[in-house]
Amino acid sequence: MRVKRQGIIVWFQHKRNIKQIKRFGHLIYVSKRMRYAVIYVNQDEIEDVEQAMSKLSYILKVERSFKPFISTDYENAIPDEAKIYDYKMGI
């Protein structure tokens, strides 16, 4: 059974705050130069984690990733006639 997860982008003030950010979720990526981190949290806990993180003094901004809600079903474009001919010929 898989748990639905969602990413959170956390903007922080100092690099030393990364260790405190780790305890809120699964830390995926940290940009030390731009001072942000990407963590993954269960979707049913995301609001609680966002509120708890936004109250901390060393966190500037908390943003949600909307990747789970974006449709990834793409319709195929009309194939090129030359490619169809090549596939039929076995080239």
Residue pairs with C-beta under 8 A, 6 or more apart in sequence:
3 42
3 43
4 42
4 43
4 44
4 68
5 26
5 40
5 41
5 42
5 43
5 68
6 40
6 41
6 42
6 43
6 46
6 64
6 65
6 67
6 68
7 28
7 38
7 39
7 40
7 41
7 64
7 65
7 67
8 25
8 38
8 39
8 40
8 41
8 46
8 49
8 50
8 53
8 62
8 63
8 64
8 65
9 36
9 37
9 38
9 62
9 63
9 64
9 65
10 21
10 36
10 37
10 38
10 39
10 53
10 59
10 61
10 62
10 63
11 35
11 36
11 59
11 60
11 61
11 62
11 63
12 18
12 21
12 35
12 36
12 37
12 58
12 59
12 60
13 35
13 58
13 59
13 60
14 35
14 58
15 32
15 35
17 58
17 59
18 27
18 30
18 37
20 56
20 58
21 27
21 37
21 39
21 53
21 59
22 39
24 39
24 41
24 49
24 52
24 53
25 39
25 40
25 41
25 49
26 39
26 40
26 41
27 37
27 38
27 39
28 38
28 39
28 40
29 37
29 38
30 36
30 37
30 38
31 37
38 65
41 49
43 68
46 64
50 62
50 64
53 59
53 62
54 62
